[in-house]
Amino acid sequence: MNQIIALVAASSLILPLIYTFIFLIKNQINPPNKNYQANGTLMIIIKETIS
């Protein structure tokens, strides 16, 4: 019983780290597209509220 609890506790700490490393490696191999276009009307509204 103690071994099962220890395995569950250890996996709850280790699995998120493994998932994070896999996600980082995946993003290094295939970086996400950073070609975002801002909506023109939204930019006009933001400029008007700032000034």
BAMARMAR-516389 format. One line per field, with one value per residue: residue number from 1; z, x, y of N, C-alpha, C, O in turn. Coordinates in steps of 0.001 Angstrom, whole numbers, plus 500000, padded with zeros to 6 digits. Each point is the difference from the previous one (the first is absolute). Layout:
! residues N
pos = NUM/...
n.zz = Z/...
n.xx = X/...
n.yy = Y/...
ca.zz = Z/...
ca.xx = X/...
ca.yy = Y/...
c.zz = Z/...
c.xx = X/...
c.yy = Y/...
o.zz = Z/...
o.xx = X/...
o.yy = Y/...
END
This chain:
! residues 51
pos = 1/2/3/4/5/6/7/8/9/10/11/12/13/14/15/16/17/18/19/20/21/22/23/24/25/26/27/28/29/30/31/32/33/34/35/36/37/38/39/40/41/42/43/44/45/46/47/48/49/50/51
n.zz = 500000/501483/499695/500898/502195/500695/499745/501530/501973/500160/500141/502107/500910/500036/500831/502021/501616/500764/501455/502117/501204/500881/501886/501897/500908/501204/502083/501267/500706/501541/499086/502091/499126/499131/498632/501778/499644/499942/501771/497794/499554/499777/498073/498360/499963/499154/497769/499103/500071/498305/497877
n.xx = 500822/501370/500107/498318/499936/501246/499110/498503/500730/500741/498466/499272/501538/499771/498193/499521/501046/499144/498285/500618/500750/498455/498978/501171/499971/498177/499992/501053/498812/498372/501667/499533/498006/501899/499064/500834/497916/501195/498685/499558/498342/500711/500971/498526/499038/501236/500129/498218/500058/501260/499267
n.yy = 498807/499002/497784/498827/499597/498290/497951/499358/499246/497898/498366/499784/498658/497769/499008/500790/498848/498082/500076/500420/498276/498644/500682/499647/497949/499464/500841/498493/498224/499907/501212/500694/499425/500830/498507/501108/499256/501894/499610/499885/498568/497898/499425/499545/497981/498320/499816/498961/497770/499186/499925
ca.zz = 500000/500043/498697/499071/500339/499598/498539/499609/500362/499133/498634/499949/499928/498852/498722/499447/499493/498732/499036/499686/499136/498686/499380/499604/498867/498846/499523/499396/498691/499177/500732/499605/499067/500725/499052/500444/499440/500879/499337/499772/500754/501407/500204/499960/501263/501061/499848/500406/501453/500626/499841
ca.xx = 499178/500901/500648/499016/499878/501256/499999/499036/500573/501144/499535/499330/501043/500887/499286/499929/501317/500200/499108/500557/501160/499518/499396/501071/500717/499106/499991/501290/500039/498997/499570/498673/499967/499886/499556/498685/499544/499066/498811/500174/499031/500366/501130/499487/499288/501009/500673/499077/499834/501243/500181
ca.yy = 501193/501156/500149/500563/501422/500635/500093/501027/501293/500278/500255/501296/501023/499806/500075/501365/500389/499304/500653/501312/499820/499579/501171/500906/499410/500087/501375/500293/499348/500678/501192/500474/501114/501262/501005/500427/501259/500688/500508/501432/500800/499907/500904/501375/500225/500090/501288/501074/500004/500426/501450
c.zz = 500000/498655/498977/500252/499569/498488/499504/500305/499082/498573/499898/499968/498708/498672/499481/499468/498651/498914/499579/499067/498602/499254/499529/498787/498739/499437/499400/498596/499033/500735/499529/499081/500772/499085/500349/499349/500944/499169/499896/500814/501489/500314/500001/501315/501140/499916/500458/501517/500714/499918/500359
c.xx = 500869/500683/499047/499843/501255/500069/499043/500566/501164/499550/499285/501012/500808/499269/499821/501347/500280/499139/500548/501196/499579/499414/501075/500765/499149/499983/501339/500087/499052/499517/498626/500106/499774/499561/498579/499659/498995/498828/500113/499041/500307/501154/499548/499299/500990/500704/499117/499844/501254/500144/498779
c.yy = 501261/500235/500618/501500/500747/500155/501084/501388/500371/500309/501339/501142/499908/500176/501428/500499/499364/500647/501358/499868/499565/501187/500976/499476/500080/501413/500408/499406/500700/501233/500466/501212/501298/501130/500411/501334/500609/500498/501518/500844/499963/500946/501453/500325/500175/501354/501134/500048/500453/501521/500798
o.zz = 499303/499606/499166/499056/499494/499508/499073/499183/499560/499360/498953/499553/499465/499062/498796/499021/499096/498881/498822/499048/499015/498805/498912/499086/498921/498781/499149/499105/498879/500734/498824/500044/500721/500285/499309/499908/500405/498839/501002/500545/500703/501043/500777/500544/500858/501031/500611/500575/501089/500969/499911
o.xx = 499702/500222/500417/499967/499907/500451/500330/499878/500110/500546/500058/499673/500433/500577/500161/500043/500519/500463/499928/500124/500567/500246/499883/500319/500519/499997/500038/500595/500390/499014/499667/500975/499011/500270/499045/500851/499035/500155/500255/500403/499784/500000/500514/500177/499816/500224/500483/499910/499921/500404/500017
o.yy = 500970/501145/500803/500789/501119/501035/500739/500912/501144/500899/500646/501100/501020/500550/500204/500746/500655/500222/500351/500771/500472/500159/500563/500760/500287/500174/500889/500599/500326/499931/499860/500750/500129/501167/499646/500886/499352/500379/500669/501028/500988/500653/500804/501090/500863/500636/500954/501084/500568/500643/501227
END
